Amino acid sequence: MDYFVNYIIEAGLSLGVFTFVYWFMLRRETRFKATRFYLLLALLFSTLLPFISIKLKTFAVSPDVQLVVPMEQTNLLEAVTIYASGVPQRIGSILLSFDYTMLIYILGAFATVFVISAGVYQLIRMVSVNRVFRLKNIRLVVSKSEISPYSFFNFIFISDTLTKQEDWKSMVHHELEHVRQGHSLDVLFVDLMMIFQWFNPFYWMIRRMVRENHEFLADKGVLKLGYITATHYKKLLLSQAIGGSPVMTSNFFSIKTIKRRFKMITNNRNKKYTAARYTIGVVLALALTVMFACEKYEVETETLSENIIYKGNILSPEEFEALDISYIKAANIDRLDAILVFPELKDQLTADSYSIIFEKGDFSSTKLLEKLDIKELTITLNENNPSDFFANAKSENLSTPDEEVFVIVEDMPEFPGGELALRNYLNEKLDYPQVAKENGIQGKVYVTFIVGSDGKVRDAKIARGVDPALDAEALRVISSLPEWKPGKQRGQNVAVNYTVPINFSLQ
């Protein structure tokens, strides 16, 4: 949902700024070719801008990976949310997690495609049911219906009654200018952009401005031929203003537009500083790029704290970096907590906070950090794949005399049907306790369990609880999980530890 909201905001603001620049600075300019380029570029740029991402120079020292893991080494599954409603849990989860913003956007896009397709169909039908005359590379379609002249690519559509009027060829010359200047390509491009920008009110303003500018260009082209005077041409335009309204064409008639065209025909002088005004559009595009696209700028950071404890010794960042090892870092450990873990360093620990470093393969972190009574800990791995750090790790505190319990193994256990089937199973089996509903109790319960070497789920227990009723329900369903396909390490079935968060939500 956030993605579509961001797209709507960025595309809307960008096109809005371009529209206001045109309206207040360029609308009266007579450099119509430059205006044409400006409007089309503004539309294309604003449509693509939300997809542009420019990453500026980063000063980060190393590609650290930030994550939060439970205190006990475990496989943390994706959270399952149970809602306190009368709707069945599985259906409620689907309804509440569905992205309606995306649905509305897609429906609008499909409606736009339908409108464009209908316009193309209408043009094809006009060609098929009416008389068509060849004029070199042009096809003149004479319709029996009362329509204003319009063109689309090399087809020119006119009414049969128009041919009986005086100077009707001047109107055909007007449409020939549209064809010669390729205005239909602009129209097709603008209409295709409607698929992405249909929600944007500024798009519809730009769309109108593009078609209006086409008329200015065609008027200028006709008068340049010298076949007709400006005064007589204005009379012809006014007489045609009451014609029909073609669909998806490069023509555009309205009384307001006729007035604007009259002014542009008369005002054929370019004003001073015109180039500077158009330059503002380019500068604006660069400014918008910096504002929206350069959003991943990384400030200078240090990978390690200046107060580092490694293997019972206090090191400087330079001394530690010289070791060049793969490590796990527990950051922002309070001085008193650091003394609790390393009492032998009491006299040397004088700073406010420390970073405790453990080398890859050293799993003493579990025992040491148990002293801090922390259920979750923010850690940093200087590896691109955090799971590699814990490869073949044993979760010693979960071991039993019968078998060892692993965290990551070569072939992980698999729930029948996969993880999606597991989530569906939990959604179907979990019920929101009535007593918790009545007392307004909600929260996230963490349940740990072991998938044994025989595939059976055992030793389910609450790692972090919320309320006895919620804890009991979560524990009941986890304990009832069916048999899994067991995990394997070096060809042998082994036990693997998991943690699943179950979120009980009242809304």
CORZI-V663433 format. One record per run of one state. SS is the DSSP state (H for helix, E for strand, - for the rest). FROM is the first residue (numbers start at 1). TO is the last residue. Records with the same first field share a line. If there is no record, write none. Layout:
SS: FROM-TO ; FROM-TO
This chain:
-: 1-1 ; 27-31 ; 50-64 ; 71-74 ; 84-88 ; 98-99 ; 130-130 ; 136-137 ; 144-149 ; 153-154 ; 160-161 ; 165-167 ; 181-182 ; 198-200 ; 226-229 ; 241-254 ; 267-273 ; 294-307 ; 311-312 ; 316-316 ; 322-326 ; 342-342 ; 346-352 ; 360-364 ; 371-375 ; 382-385 ; 390-390 ; 392-393 ; 395-395 ; 399-404 ; 407-407 ; 409-410 ; 412-413 ; 415-418 ; 430-433 ; 439-442 ; 452-456 ; 465-467 ; 480-484 ; 486-486 ; 490-491 ; 506-507
H: 2-26 ; 32-49 ; 89-97 ; 100-129 ; 162-164 ; 168-180 ; 183-197 ; 201-225 ; 230-240 ; 255-266 ; 274-293 ; 317-321 ; 335-341 ; 343-345 ; 365-370 ; 386-389 ; 396-398 ; 419-429 ; 434-438 ; 468-479
E: 65-70 ; 75-83 ; 131-135 ; 138-143 ; 150-152 ; 155-159 ; 308-310 ; 313-315 ; 327-334 ; 353-359 ; 376-381 ; 391-391 ; 394-394 ; 405-406 ; 408-408 ; 411-411 ; 414-414 ; 443-451 ; 457-464 ; 485-485 ; 487-489 ; 492-505
